């Protein structure tokens, strides 16, 4: 009776090793396998049941399977440099838009060129500040008040 239990236990262990090897082989990426291709390893495991499973476990499996069997996780948005650059660019654009809105509001209050919402003396819309290199040409633009108030810039020649 004890011998039968031992034989049944050994057979169950062998079946477990074979099933485990077959499933792991089927799930492993073909580029990570050593020795044979995926179809070759599956054939070896099925045709030489216990020996094929042991060969797969010791010779065919990729090295470092504990690390490669972990699910591959994408980077979070806070780890992506492109996302962070886009976020910073969006923040700068919002700051520029806010500065522009404040400047236009100040001009309306002080009765500047865009106060009536109409056009300037040459038929062009009211003037706008040039806040950086993306603002285009500054020809014909005023750089701000020239009354000597703080933050004023001298006009371009």
C-alpha positions as CSV (number, residue, x, y, z in Angstrom):
1,X,0.0,0.0,0.0
2,X,2.8,2.4,0.9
3,X,4.6,1.6,-2.4
4,X,1.4,2.5,-4.4
5,X,1.1,5.9,-2.7
6,X,4.8,6.5,-3.5
7,X,4.3,5.6,-7.2
8,X,1.1,7.7,-7.5
9,X,2.9,10.7,-5.8
10,X,5.9,10.4,-8.2
11,X,3.6,10.2,-11.2
12,X,1.6,13.3,-10.0
13,X,4.9,15.1,-9.5
14,X,6.1,14.1,-13.0
15,X,2.8,15.2,-14.6
16,X,3.0,18.5,-12.7
17,X,6.6,19.2,-14.0
18,X,5.5,18.3,-17.5
19,X,2.4,20.6,-17.4
20,X,4.5,23.4,-15.8
21,X,7.2,23.1,-18.4
22,X,4.7,23.0,-21.3
23,X,2.9,26.1,-20.1
24,X,6.0,28.0,-19.3
25,X,7.5,27.1,-22.7
26,X,4.3,28.2,-24.5
27,X,4.3,31.6,-22.6
28,X,7.9,32.4,-23.1
29,X,8.9,34.8,-25.8
30,X,10.6,33.0,-28.7
31,X,13.5,35.5,-28.7
32,X,14.3,34.6,-25.1
33,X,14.5,30.8,-25.5
34,X,17.9,29.1,-25.5
35,X,18.7,26.2,-27.9
36,X,15.7,25.4,-29.9
37,X,12.8,27.4,-31.2
38,X,9.4,27.4,-29.4
39,X,7.9,24.6,-31.5
40,X,11.0,22.4,-31.1
41,X,10.9,22.8,-27.3
42,X,7.2,22.0,-27.2
43,X,7.8,18.9,-29.3
44,X,10.6,17.8,-27.0
45,X,8.4,18.2,-23.9
46,X,5.5,16.3,-25.5
47,X,7.6,13.5,-27.1
48,X,10.0,12.9,-24.2
49,X,7.6,13.7,-21.4
50,X,9.7,13.9,-18.2
51,X,13.1,14.1,-19.8
52,X,11.9,16.8,-22.2
53,X,10.4,18.8,-19.3
54,X,13.6,18.6,-17.4
55,X,15.7,19.6,-20.4
56,X,13.4,22.6,-20.9
57,X,13.8,23.6,-17.2
58,X,17.6,23.3,-17.2
59,X,18.6,24.1,-20.8
60,X,15.8,25.9,-22.7
61,X,14.5,28.4,-20.2
62,X,15.8,31.9,-20.5
63,X,18.3,32.9,-17.8
64,X,16.9,35.1,-15.1
65,X,13.3,33.9,-15.5
66,X,12.3,35.4,-12.1
67,X,12.9,38.9,-13.5
68,X,11.5,38.3,-16.9
69,X,8.3,36.5,-15.7
70,X,7.2,39.7,-13.9
71,X,4.6,41.6,-15.9
72,X,6.1,44.4,-17.9
73,X,4.6,47.7,-16.6
74,X,4.5,50.9,-18.5
75,X,6.1,54.0,-17.2
76,X,3.8,56.3,-15.3
77,X,3.3,59.8,-16.9
78,X,5.6,61.3,-14.2
79,X,8.4,59.1,-15.4
80,X,8.1,59.9,-19.1
81,X,10.5,62.8,-20.1
82,X,8.4,63.7,-23.2
83,X,5.3,64.0,-21.0
84,X,7.2,66.2,-18.5
85,X,8.5,68.5,-21.4
86,X,5.0,68.8,-22.7
87,X,3.7,69.7,-19.3
88,X,6.4,72.4,-18.8
89,X,5.6,73.8,-22.3
90,X,1.9,73.9,-21.5
91,X,2.6,75.7,-18.2
92,X,4.8,78.3,-20.0
93,X,2.1,78.9,-22.6
94,X,-0.5,79.4,-19.8
95,X,1.8,81.8,-18.1
96,X,2.3,83.8,-21.3
97,X,-1.5,83.8,-21.9
98,X,-2.1,85.1,-18.4
99,X,0.5,87.8,-18.8
100,X,-1.0,88.8,-22.1
101,X,-4.5,88.9,-20.6
102,X,-3.2,91.1,-17.7
103,X,-1.4,93.4,-20.1
104,X,-4.4,93.8,-22.3
105,X,-6.6,94.4,-19.2
106,X,-4.1,97.1,-18.0
107,X,-4.2,98.7,-21.4
108,X,-8.0,98.8,-21.4
109,X,-8.0,100.5,-17.9
110,X,-5.3,103.0,-18.9
111,X,-6.9,103.8,-22.3
112,X,-4.1,102.3,-24.4
113,X,-4.2,101.4,-28.1
114,X,-6.4,98.4,-27.7
115,X,-8.8,100.0,-25.1
116,X,-11.7,100.4,-27.5
117,X,-11.3,96.9,-28.9
118,X,-10.8,98.5,-32.3
119,X,-7.8,98.8,-34.5
120,X,-4.6,100.8,-34.2
121,X,-3.7,103.9,-36.3
122,X,-2.6,101.8,-39.3
123,X,-5.7,99.6,-39.3
124,X,-4.0,96.7,-37.5
125,X,-5.4,95.2,-34.3
126,X,-4.2,96.5,-31.0
127,X,-0.6,95.9,-30.1
128,X,0.6,92.8,-28.2
129,X,3.8,92.2,-26.2
130,X,6.5,90.0,-27.5
131,X,7.1,87.6,-24.6
132,X,9.8,85.4,-26.2
133,X,11.3,83.9,-29.3
134,X,8.1,82.2,-30.4
135,X,6.3,85.6,-30.6
136,X,7.4,86.3,-34.2
137,X,8.7,89.7,-35.5
138,X,8.7,92.7,-33.2
139,X,8.8,95.3,-36.0
140,X,6.4,98.1,-35.4
141,X,5.5,96.9,-31.9
142,X,5.8,98.9,-28.7
143,X,7.6,97.1,-26.0
144,X,5.5,98.6,-23.2
145,X,5.0,102.0,-21.5
146,X,7.8,104.5,-22.0
147,X,6.8,106.8,-19.1
148,X,9.7,105.5,-17.0
149,X,7.4,103.3,-14.9
150,X,9.0,100.1,-13.4
151,X,9.2,97.3,-15.8
152,X,9.2,99.5,-18.9
153,X,11.6,98.7,-21.7
154,X,13.2,101.2,-24.0
155,X,11.8,101.2,-27.5
156,X,13.6,99.4,-30.3
157,X,15.4,101.5,-32.9
